[in-house]
Amino acid sequence: MFETSIAGSLPKPAWLAETNKLWPQWRAEGDALLQAKADATLLWIKAQEDAGLDIVCDGEQSRQHFVHGFLEQVEGIDFENKVKMGIRDNRYDAMVPQVVAALRLKGRVHAFEAQLARAHTKKKLKFTLPGPMTIVDTVADRFYGDKVKLAFAFAELLNQEALALQADGVDIIQFDEPSFNVYMKDAADWGVQALERAAQGLTCTTAVHICYGYGIKANTDWKSTLGDEWRQYEAVFPALAKSRIDQVSLECIHSHVPPDLMKLLAGKDVMVGVIDVASDVVETPEEVADTIGRALQFVPKERLFPCTNCGLAPMARDVALRKLEALAAGTKLAKERLTTV
């Protein structure tokens, strides 16, 4: 009950990459960079275990960005001639690669870090991949000319890598789809279908993470415009409830998401965000336990999985570490409260 995990990313150590950045530059090259990525991965696996988390991940230490880390191993993507493009409905500009030819994988994408992580932990292992709809929103299409066709082309490649990750011993494969909270109609019309294509044939646990973004200024400014109630989930949750995806990760603590929207996910495991990634203030165990308690009004206890609102990548490393500890301590308190009722 209440198995804990994080949404996916963790801060990169200063000796690996620039800190407090969403697209950090690496500090090394070649074999030295590969070794640094491995060291950072093992460091964070140990940190998650020490904090008391039940499900661990690689912290995305081998990826510069959660989307582009996958795209680097895809043929048909031009990284040499990036263009500036507004992403997440023009919430902010980013330098993105271009799709210039038919897509295909060059080979395995994440074998190195997945196999490394699996060899160094006995806990359940989660691995994250970008969702097809979010990839489409983070590249400039110069070839397919159709968002849906492009999304399903990426879904096929994601599926190839996901099946290989499953063979590597990964227990949970999570697709990150923040775009579902931006293009709600598209998400319900074809985004969930593309997601299911990406997860086709998987027998491990499948998950989708939908949030309101990293704790960067562009995202916090956007959230300040959304009003007193954030009902974006309402458009896509019914489609996800009917899907073959096992788990849904959502934002909760310090957000304006009406908690009763979780009822729309009946029959699914719900990863409830009980740690705020948009603030450096570390939650108390009581705050975490209180958030879990509110979620229990709408999610059965056996289906509730305490998590973070989003990834912790742009955050200071020491703050992220203390938030991991708060996640575990607050979940322990929530369990104790249940047993004393």
Helices and strands as residue ranges (DSSP letters): H 30-51, E 55-57, H 68-71, E 74-87, E 92-105, H 111-119, E 124-130, H 132-136, E 140-141, H 147-167, E 172-176, G 178-181, H 184-186, I 187-191, H 192-198, E 205-209, H 217-223, H 233-241, E 247-250, G 259-265, E 269-275, H 285-295, G 301-303, E 304-308, H 317-340
